[in-house]
Amino acid sequence: MTNNILTYYPALVGAVQAIADKLEIKDNERQWMNKQQAQAYVNLGKQAFKKLVDDGVIPVHSLDNHGLARLERYNRDELDEAMKSL
């Protein structure tokens, strides 16, 4: 069979694409992100992201003061500003 089976289900393909688009938009609207989300948002690899955090270019907010030492959060607006400053 040379035809892709999805060509027989255009409504299904459209619905799946619409859901994927909405999920992407929702993720990009997130104000606070974990490290993996922040890395993906600024489109940097682990080492480059870590270097910018270590150098203070990208601000990180730790929840250590609240007994949650392993939780760090990144603010979308601060990420945008950090990338503009490069």
N, C-alpha and C positions, 0 to 999 in steps of 0.2 A: 504494500500500500504506500503510494508516494505522497498522498495528501496527508497533511497534519490533521489529526482527529479534532483539534480545537476549532478548525474551520467550520465544523458542523454545529458548533455551539457558540455563536457570536454573542448572544445575550449573557451566557455564563462568563465568557471572557471579559465582556464589558463590566459585569458586576464585580468580578474579582479585581479588575484594574481599578475600579472606583473605590473599593475597600482599601486596596494598597495605597492609593493616593491619599485617602483620608487618614490612614495610619501614619503616613509620612508627614503630613501636615500637622497632625496632633503632636508627633514627636518633636518637630521643629518649633512648635509653640511652647514647649516646656521651658519654664523659666529657670528651674534648678535641675542640674543633671549630675549623675554619678560620673566617675572617671571615664568609663568606656563610652558613655553617651557624649561626653564633652569632647573626647578624642575624635569620635566620628563626626561631631558637629563642625569641628574646625578642620577636619580632614587631615590629621597628622598621625604619624606612626607613634608607637609607644615611647621610643627613645627621644624623638623630637618634642613630644608633648611633655615628657618628664623634664627635659632640659629647660623648657620655657617655664615650667612650674618652679623648678629649683632656682632659676635665675630671677624669679619674682615677676616675670612678664605676665604670666597667667595666674591670677589670684585663686587661691583655694580656701575654702571655708571648712574647717574641721569641726566636728561635733564632739571632740575630745572632752571639752569642758562639761559635757552632759553625760559623761560615762560611755560614750559611743566612739571610742578611739579609732575604730577602723572605718568610720563613715566620713567621707569627704564629699563636698558638693561644690559645683561650679555654676556660676551665674551666667546665663546666656548673654546678657548685656555686657558683662565684663569680658567674656570671651570675644565678643564682637570688637570691643575696644582694644583688647590685647592684639588681635590679628590686624587691626587697622594701624596699630603702632609699629608694626614690623616693617 
